[in-house]
Amino acid sequence: MDTTPRVARQVIPAYRELGGLVFGYRQADMLTGDGTARVDLVLVWDRAELPAATARPWSVLAGGEGTPVSIHRPGLVLDRFDLGGVRVDVTHRRRSVFEGWLRDVRSGRGWEGAATPMPLHAVAGFAYGVLLEDPEGAGAAYRGCLATFPPALVERSREVLAAEVAAHDAHLERCARQGDGWLFHELLSPVLRHALVAWFAAEHRYCPHPRSLHQWVARFAMNPSIAALERGMWAPPVSLARRRELFLTMVERILAFPPPAAGADVRRPR
């Protein structure tokens, strides 16, 4: 049984009292589990500054096991508490920051670096999440902006991936030949991340956070041959040379994968 409606009825009105709440939603990546043990809410505020930790009702709402926690620092404003046996995370974002993420992703950016949160992951969490509070329809309007997949994200992710593989493959081959596993994976990690972004984009999907990656691939019914290659990279025993070979084949198929027609609607998860 999904506990989201019960949690939302208790949590969101308490925060709404602070004033300036534009909309709230449950992030999508938690929906890949059983939906009963954790609820990950995001509240978007139209305020010059996010509500202070001392003003937020996290300590009042806490009513279960564990010690409630509130974090308020640049890049992360979060309240965590137990509510009737459900762990609730409430993350707070300013509207201007959220709109910046949307602009980045729609222009084909917001995924190259290792920022936390990565704009593309944050946008995916919203696009495939559940809108819970939206009194003026702002959240629905933002969701509408994402309904048509941005061609720039498809094109730019493919271009960057092709250039990076060309630039780094000789180094990967040398590391594999010399058995230098640490450096091999240091080099592979960012290129693999970009390969996943390009793969999801080719199928007109916003790439979510890599946790629960395989559940997302299954839920979106993504290309099975590419999925098998990605899984095969981690199936022991796999040598560095074999891992490189599987990765290069995966990249070839991603770059050759015929993307949906430009302007096609974003498909919702099943």
C-alpha positions in Angstrom: 0.0 0.0 0.0 1.4 3.4 -1.0 1.6 5.7 2.0 2.2 8.8 0.0 -1.3 10.3 0.2 -1.4 9.9 4.0 2.0 11.4 4.5 1.2 14.3 2.1 -2.0 15.1 4.0 -0.1 15.4 7.2 3.1 17.0 6.0 2.3 19.5 3.3 -0.3 21.6 5.1 2.1 22.1 8.0 4.8 23.5 5.7 2.2 25.5 3.7 1.6 27.6 6.8 5.1 29.2 6.4 3.9 31.0 3.2 5.5 31.0 -0.3 5.0 27.3 -1.1 4.5 27.0 -4.9 4.1 23.3 -5.3 5.2 20.0 -3.9 5.8 16.6 -5.4 7.1 13.1 -4.6 10.4 12.4 -6.4 10.1 9.6 -8.9 13.2 7.5 -8.0 11.6 6.3 -4.7 8.6 4.9 -6.8 10.8 2.1 -8.1 10.6 0.4 -4.7 7.6 -0.9 -2.9 6.4 2.6 -2.0 5.8 1.8 1.7 8.9 2.5 3.7 10.0 5.9 2.5 8.5 9.0 1.0 10.8 11.6 -0.6 9.0 14.9 -1.0 10.3 18.1 -2.7 8.8 21.5 -1.8 9.4 24.4 -4.2 9.3 27.9 -2.7 8.9 31.3 -4.1 10.9 33.2 -1.5 14.1 35.1 -1.5 15.4 32.7 1.2 14.2 29.2 2.0 12.4 28.9 5.4 14.9 28.6 8.3 15.3 25.2 10.0 14.0 26.7 13.2 10.8 27.8 11.4 10.1 24.5 9.6 7.7 22.0 11.3 9.9 18.9 11.1 10.3 18.4 14.8 6.6 18.8 15.4 5.7 16.3 12.7 8.2 13.7 13.9 6.2 10.9 15.5 8.0 7.6 15.3 11.3 5.9 15.8 14.7 7.6 15.1 15.9 11.1 15.7 14.6 13.7 13.4 17.3 15.6 11.4 17.3 19.0 9.7 20.0 20.1 7.4 20.3 23.7 6.1 23.4 24.4 4.0 24.2 25.6 0.4 22.9 23.0 -2.0 21.0 20.9 0.6 18.1 22.0 2.7 16.4 18.8 4.0 14.2 17.7 6.9 14.2 13.9 7.8 11.8 12.4 10.3 9.7 9.3 11.0 6.0 9.6 10.6 4.0 6.6 11.7 6.6 4.1 10.6 7.4 5.9 7.4 10.7 7.7 6.8 9.9 11.1 5.3 12.5 13.2 3.6 11.4 16.8 2.8 13.8 18.6 0.4 13.4 22.3 -0.1 14.2 24.2 -3.4 13.9 27.8 -4.5 11.7 28.3 -7.5 14.5 30.2 -9.3 16.8 27.2 -8.9 14.2 24.8 -10.1 13.5 27.0 -13.2 17.3 27.1 -13.9 17.4 23.3 -14.0 14.5 23.2 -16.4 16.3 25.7 -18.7 19.5 23.7 -18.6 17.9 20.5 -19.5 15.7 21.9 -22.2 18.9 23.4 -23.8 20.6 20.0 -23.7 22.8 20.7 -20.6 22.7 20.0 -16.9 24.3 16.5 -16.9 28.0 16.9 -17.8 29.5 17.4 -14.4 29.1 15.6 -11.1 27.1 18.3 -9.3 24.7 17.2 -6.5 21.9 17.4 -7.3 22.6 17.0 -11.0 19.9 19.1 -12.8 19.0 16.3 -15.2 18.4 13.9 -12.3 16.4 16.5 -10.5 14.3 17.1 -13.5 13.7 13.4 -14.1 12.6 13.1 -10.5 10.0 15.8 -11.1 9.0 14.7 -14.6 8.2 11.1 -13.5 7.1 11.9 -10.0 3.7 12.6 -8.4 2.5 16.1 -8.1 0.9 16.5 -4.6 0.4 20.2 -4.0 -0.1 22.7 -6.8 -2.7 25.3 -5.9 -2.0 27.7 -8.7 -1.1 25.1 -11.4 2.6 26.1 -11.6 3.8 22.5 -11.2 1.4 21.3 -13.9 2.7 24.1 -16.2 6.3 23.0 -15.6 5.4 19.4 -16.3 3.8 20.5 -19.5 7.1 22.2 -20.6 8.8 18.8 -20.3 6.1 16.8 -22.1 7.9 17.2 -25.4 11.4 15.9 -25.2 14.1 18.5 -26.0 15.9 17.6 -29.2 18.9 19.5 -27.9 19.3 16.9 -25.2 19.3 14.0 -27.7 21.8 15.7 -30.0 24.2 17.1 -27.5 24.4 14.0 -25.4 25.3 12.0 -28.5 27.9 14.5 -29.6 29.6 14.6 -26.2 29.6 10.8 -25.8 31.1 10.2 -29.3 33.9 12.8 -28.6 34.7 11.5 -25.2 35.0 7.9 -26.3 37.3 8.9 -29.1 39.4 10.9 -26.7 39.6 8.3 -23.8 39.5 4.9 -25.4 43.3 4.7 -25.9 43.8 5.4 -22.2 41.2 2.7 -21.3 42.9 0.2 -23.5 46.3 0.9 -21.9 44.9 0.6 -18.4 43.2 -2.7 -19.3 46.4 -4.0 -20.8 48.4 -3.0 -17.8 45.8 -4.2 -15.3 45.5 -0.7 -13.8 41.9 -1.2 -12.5 41.8 1.9 -10.4 42.7 4.3 -13.2 40.5 2.4 -15.6 37.4 2.9 -13.6 38.3 6.6 -12.8 38.4 7.1 -16.6 35.4 5.0 -17.3 33.0 6.5 -14.7 32.2 9.9 -16.3 32.1 8.5 -19.8 29.7 5.7 -18.7 27.5 8.3 -17.0 27.3 10.3 -20.2 26.6 7.1 -22.1 23.6 6.4 -19.9 22.4 10.0 -20.4 22.7 9.6 -24.2 20.9 6.2 -24.1 18.0 7.5 -22.1 17.8 10.6 -24.3 17.8 8.5 -27.5 14.7 6.9 -26.2 13.2 10.2 -25.1 13.6 9.6 -21.4 15.0 12.0 -18.9 17.9 10.1 -17.2 17.1 9.5 -13.5 19.5 9.1 -10.7 21.6 5.9 -11.2 20.3 4.3 -8.1 17.5 1.9 -9.2 18.9 2.2 -12.7 17.9 -1.3 -13.7 14.4 -0.9 -12.4 14.0 2.2 -14.6 15.4 0.4 -17.6 12.8 -2.3 -17.1 9.9 0.1 -16.3 10.7 2.2 -19.5 11.0 -1.0 -21.6 14.3 0.3 -22.9 16.4 -1.4 -25.7 17.1 -4.9 -24.4 20.4 -5.4 -26.3 21.9 -2.2 -24.7 20.5 -3.2 -21.3 22.2 -6.6 -21.6 25.5 -5.0 -22.4 25.3 -2.7 -19.4 24.5 -5.6 -17.1 27.2 -7.7 -18.6 29.9 -5.1 -17.7 29.4 -5.9 -14.1 28.7 -9.7 -14.2 31.7 -11.5 -12.6 34.2 -12.6 -13.7 34.8 -9.8 -16.2 38.4 -8.7 -17.1 39.1 -5.0 -17.7 39.7 -5.8 -21.4 36.3 -7.5 -21.6 34.6 -4.7 -19.7 36.1 -2.2 -22.2 34.9 -4.3 -25.1 31.3 -4.5 -23.7 31.4 -0.7 -23.0 32.5 0.1 -26.5 29.8 -2.1 -28.0 27.2 -0.5 -25.8 28.3 3.0 -27.0 28.2 1.9 -30.6 24.6 0.8 -30.2 23.6 3.9 -28.3 25.1 6.1 -31.1 23.4 4.0 -33.8 20.1 3.7 -31.9 17.4 5.5 -34.0 15.9 8.1 -31.7 12.2 8.8 -31.8 11.0 11.6 -34.1 12.0 15.1 -33.0 9.3 16.6 -30.8 7.9 13.3 -29.8 6.1 13.3 -26.4 7.9 12.0 -23.3 6.5 8.6 -22.5 5.4 8.1 -18.9 6.6 5.1 -16.9 4.3 2.1 -16.7 
